[in-house]
Amino acid sequence: MITFIDVFTILPDKQQDLLQAIQDIYRTVVKYQPGYISARLLKSDDGAKVTAISLWETQEQFIGIKEIKGVQDLYNSELFAAVISNDSHAYSAFVEVPGTSHKHRK
């Protein structure tokens, strides 16, 4: 399994629009692609970042989505002009450290 993390730095007034556009692409295009497992989309509290964390069976399958029309449309859209930077990395190894949750008692 491969984890891809894409961090988009965007103008704060466009953060919600970018989050919605990425969410739409994942729901209508990406989820049907071979090798796609799941994704988590995050927006920072300061309004400057949108992060997409996606899980794939192989790196080649993820790289292939950049050739799909819906994904290309986002990168070529007017909205993407508001993206200041995009930092992407693939991760093939991870260590999970589970936590314990304590409920506050009254």
Contacts in CASP RR format, 6 or more apart in sequence:
PFRMAT RR
TARGET T0000
AUTHOR 0000-0000-0000
METHOD contacts of the structure
MODEL  1
MITFIDVFTILPDKQQDLLQAIQDIYRTVVKYQPGYISARLLKSDDGAKV
TAISLWETQEQFIGIKEIKGVQDLYNSELFAAVISNDSHAYSAFVEVPGT
SHKHRK
1 37 0 8 1.000
1 55 0 8 1.000
1 56 0 8 1.000
1 57 0 8 1.000
1 92 0 8 1.000
2 55 0 8 1.000
2 56 0 8 1.000
2 57 0 8 1.000
2 58 0 8 1.000
2 59 0 8 1.000
2 62 0 8 1.000
2 90 0 8 1.000
2 91 0 8 1.000
2 92 0 8 1.000
3 53 0 8 1.000
3 54 0 8 1.000
3 55 0 8 1.000
3 56 0 8 1.000
3 90 0 8 1.000
3 91 0 8 1.000
3 92 0 8 1.000
3 94 0 8 1.000
4 52 0 8 1.000
4 53 0 8 1.000
4 54 0 8 1.000
4 55 0 8 1.000
4 56 0 8 1.000
4 62 0 8 1.000
4 88 0 8 1.000
4 89 0 8 1.000
4 90 0 8 1.000
4 91 0 8 1.000
5 51 0 8 1.000
5 52 0 8 1.000
5 53 0 8 1.000
5 88 0 8 1.000
5 89 0 8 1.000
5 91 0 8 1.000
6 51 0 8 1.000
6 52 0 8 1.000
6 54 0 8 1.000
6 86 0 8 1.000
6 87 0 8 1.000
6 88 0 8 1.000
7 49 0 8 1.000
7 50 0 8 1.000
7 51 0 8 1.000
7 86 0 8 1.000
7 87 0 8 1.000
7 88 0 8 1.000
8 18 0 8 1.000
8 49 0 8 1.000
8 50 0 8 1.000
8 51 0 8 1.000
8 52 0 8 1.000
8 83 0 8 1.000
8 85 0 8 1.000
8 86 0 8 1.000
9 48 0 8 1.000
9 49 0 8 1.000
9 83 0 8 1.000
9 84 0 8 1.000
9 85 0 8 1.000
9 86 0 8 1.000
9 87 0 8 1.000
10 18 0 8 1.000
10 47 0 8 1.000
10 48 0 8 1.000
10 49 0 8 1.000
10 50 0 8 1.000
10 82 0 8 1.000
10 83 0 8 1.000
10 84 0 8 1.000
11 82 0 8 1.000
11 84 0 8 1.000
12 46 0 8 1.000
12 47 0 8 1.000
12 48 0 8 1.000
14 79 0 8 1.000
14 82 0 8 1.000
15 43 0 8 1.000
15 44 0 8 1.000
15 47 0 8 1.000
15 48 0 8 1.000
15 49 0 8 1.000
15 50 0 8 1.000
16 43 0 8 1.000
17 79 0 8 1.000
17 82 0 8 1.000
18 50 0 8 1.000
18 79 0 8 1.000
18 82 0 8 1.000
18 83 0 8 1.000
19 41 0 8 1.000
19 43 0 8 1.000
19 50 0 8 1.000
21 74 0 8 1.000
21 77 0 8 1.000
21 79 0 8 1.000
22 41 0 8 1.000
22 50 0 8 1.000
22 52 0 8 1.000
22 74 0 8 1.000
23 41 0 8 1.000
25 70 0 8 1.000
25 71 0 8 1.000
25 74 0 8 1.000
26 39 0 8 1.000
26 41 0 8 1.000
26 52 0 8 1.000
26 54 0 8 1.000
28 70 0 8 1.000
29 65 0 8 1.000
29 68 0 8 1.000
29 69 0 8 1.000
29 70 0 8 1.000
29 71 0 8 1.000
30 36 0 8 1.000
30 39 0 8 1.000
30 54 0 8 1.000
30 65 0 8 1.000
30 68 0 8 1.000
30 71 0 8 1.000
33 61 0 8 1.000
33 64 0 8 1.000
33 65 0 8 1.000
33 68 0 8 1.000
34 57 0 8 1.000
34 61 0 8 1.000
35 56 0 8 1.000
35 57 0 8 1.000
35 58 0 8 1.000
35 61 0 8 1.000
36 54 0 8 1.000
36 55 0 8 1.000
36 56 0 8 1.000
36 61 0 8 1.000
36 65 0 8 1.000
37 54 0 8 1.000
37 55 0 8 1.000
37 56 0 8 1.000
37 57 0 8 1.000
38 54 0 8 1.000
38 55 0 8 1.000
39 52 0 8 1.000
39 53 0 8 1.000
39 54 0 8 1.000
39 55 0 8 1.000
40 52 0 8 1.000
40 53 0 8 1.000
40 54 0 8 1.000
41 50 0 8 1.000
41 51 0 8 1.000
41 52 0 8 1.000
41 53 0 8 1.000
42 49 0 8 1.000
42 50 0 8 1.000
42 51 0 8 1.000
42 52 0 8 1.000
42 53 0 8 1.000
43 49 0 8 1.000
43 50 0 8 1.000
43 51 0 8 1.000
44 50 0 8 1.000
44 51 0 8 1.000
54 62 0 8 1.000
56 62 0 8 1.000
59 90 0 8 1.000
59 92 0 8 1.000
62 90 0 8 1.000
65 71 0 8 1.000
66 72 0 8 1.000
66 75 0 8 1.000
74 80 0 8 1.000
END
